[in-house]
Amino acid sequence: MPNPASSRRGFSLVELMIVVSIIGVLASLAAVAWGKQVRKGREVKVNQLFASLATAQETYRSSRGQYAGASAWSPTAVPQSVDAPFTPVDGVFSALGINVPSQSRFAFYVQSGTPADTCGTPPAISGASFSSAEACDSVAAGSFYWQLFAVSDQDGDGTNARFVLTSGMTEGVPVVVNSAE
């Protein structure tokens, strides 16, 4: 007959440590998944602005015979992991009729050209630059073109995510130039 005093009344330390370890692993997996979703959400914002700019560029060209271009990055430095006030440095956004977001984690550059122009790369910003191949491979020679560039340090680690969209790209989906972010 079993002794009632010797019956088990709780969990052993090993059992509790196993449960805590499992909870820790699940929490770390959830944190990684959450971070990826946050970055995807921010990329949706840049895709929406790119879509608006692409439509506005085509409207601008139909009324003026050429695409609008910028002379500098807007803003002039890549925001560092927080939504920074977004103040365009030139009139390209207003010329295109784009409602500029009041805050952004991205810096944007709009480049355009005529059939006589040679495609070039945008100026470097906050250590991020685009190679000639990244910027110009999808530009058809001898045609009007526009390009939209975006750079963001989405998590403040100093690694910039870079995006480019060029007129005539398949389905107007921005190309993620690097996804190291």
C-alpha positions in Angstrom: 0.0 0.0 0.0 1.5 3.4 -1.0 2.4 5.8 1.6 0.3 9.0 1.3 3.1 11.1 2.6 5.5 10.0 -0.2 3.0 10.9 -3.0 4.2 13.5 -5.4 2.9 17.0 -4.7 4.6 19.3 -7.3 7.0 19.6 -10.2 10.7 18.9 -10.0 13.2 21.6 -10.8 14.1 19.8 -14.1 10.5 19.8 -15.2 10.2 23.5 -14.5 13.4 24.3 -16.4 12.2 22.3 -19.4 9.0 24.3 -19.5 10.8 27.6 -19.1 13.2 26.6 -21.9 10.3 25.8 -24.2 8.7 29.1 -23.5 11.9 30.9 -24.2 12.4 29.2 -27.6 8.8 30.0 -28.5 9.2 33.7 -27.5 12.4 34.1 -29.5 10.6 32.6 -32.6 7.7 34.9 -32.1 10.0 37.9 -31.8 11.8 37.1 -35.1 8.5 36.6 -36.9 7.2 39.9 -35.5 10.2 41.8 -36.7 9.8 40.4 -40.2 6.2 41.4 -40.3 7.1 44.9 -39.1 9.6 45.3 -41.9 7.1 43.9 -44.5 4.6 46.5 -43.3 7.1 49.3 -43.8 7.9 47.9 -47.3 4.2 48.1 -48.1 4.4 51.8 -47.4 7.2 52.3 -49.9 5.4 50.1 -52.4 2.3 52.3 -52.1 4.2 55.5 -52.5 6.1 53.9 -55.5 2.7 53.0 -57.1 1.4 56.6 -56.6 4.6 58.0 -58.0 4.5 55.7 -61.0 1.0 56.7 -61.9 1.8 60.4 -61.3 4.9 60.1 -63.6 2.8 58.8 -66.5 0.2 61.5 -65.9 2.9 64.2 -65.8 4.5 62.9 -69.0 1.2 62.8 -70.9 0.6 66.5 -70.1 4.2 67.8 -70.3 6.0 65.4 -72.7 8.6 64.3 -70.2 8.9 62.8 -66.8 9.7 64.8 -63.6 13.0 64.3 -61.9 14.5 65.4 -58.6 17.8 67.2 -57.9 18.4 65.6 -54.4 17.2 62.9 -52.0 14.2 63.7 -49.9 14.9 63.9 -47.1 18.7 64.5 -47.4 19.7 61.7 -45.1 18.3 58.2 -44.4 16.1 58.3 -41.3 17.5 56.1 -38.6 14.9 53.5 -37.4 12.2 56.1 -36.5 9.6 57.8 -38.5 11.4 61.1 -39.2 9.6 64.2 -40.4 9.5 64.1 -44.2 10.2 67.3 -45.9 10.9 67.2 -49.7 13.9 69.2 -50.7 12.6 70.1 -54.2 9.3 70.4 -55.9 9.1 67.0 -57.6 6.5 65.5 -55.2 4.2 68.6 -55.5 4.8 68.7 -59.3 3.6 65.2 -59.5 0.6 65.9 -57.2 1.7 63.4 -54.6 0.5 63.8 -51.0 3.8 63.5 -49.1 3.7 61.5 -45.9 4.3 63.7 -42.8 6.8 61.1 -41.5 8.8 58.4 -43.2 11.5 55.8 -42.6 12.7 56.1 -46.2 14.6 58.6 -48.2 13.4 58.9 -51.9 15.1 60.0 -55.1 13.2 60.5 -58.4 15.3 60.3 -61.6 14.1 60.8 -65.1 15.6 61.1 -68.6 14.9 61.6 -72.3 16.0 59.5 -75.3 19.1 61.6 -75.5 20.1 61.1 -71.9 22.5 58.4 -70.6 21.2 56.6 -67.5 23.1 57.5 -64.4 23.1 56.5 -60.8 21.6 58.6 -58.1 24.0 60.3 -55.6 25.0 58.2 -52.6 23.1 58.9 -49.4 24.1 57.9 -45.8 26.5 55.3 -47.1 24.0 53.7 -49.4 24.7 53.8 -53.2 23.3 52.1 -56.3 25.6 50.5 -58.9 25.2 51.4 -62.5 23.8 47.9 -63.2 21.2 48.3 -60.3 20.2 51.7 -61.6 20.3 51.3 -65.3 20.0 47.7 -66.5 16.2 48.0 -66.8 16.3 51.3 -68.6 15.6 50.9 -72.4 18.2 52.9 -74.4 16.8 55.7 -76.5 13.6 56.1 -74.5 12.0 58.4 -72.0 12.4 56.9 -68.5 11.8 57.5 -64.8 13.3 55.7 -61.8 12.3 55.8 -58.2 14.8 54.9 -55.5 14.2 54.4 -51.8 16.7 53.7 -49.0 15.8 52.8 -45.4 17.6 51.7 -42.2 14.5 50.0 -40.9 15.9 48.7 -37.6 18.6 51.2 -36.8 21.5 48.8 -37.2 23.3 50.8 -39.9 22.4 48.4 -42.8 20.3 50.1 -45.5 17.6 48.3 -47.4 17.5 49.7 -51.0 14.6 49.6 -53.5 14.4 50.8 -57.2 11.5 51.0 -59.6 12.0 51.9 -63.2 9.4 52.7 -65.9 8.5 49.7 -67.9 9.3 47.2 -65.1 7.1 44.1 -65.1 3.9 44.8 -63.1 5.4 47.9 -61.5 6.8 46.0 -58.5 9.8 47.6 -56.9 13.0 45.6 -57.0 14.6 45.0 -53.6 18.2 45.7 -54.5 19.4 44.2 -51.3 17.5 42.6 -48.5 20.3 42.5 -45.8 18.1 44.8 -43.6 
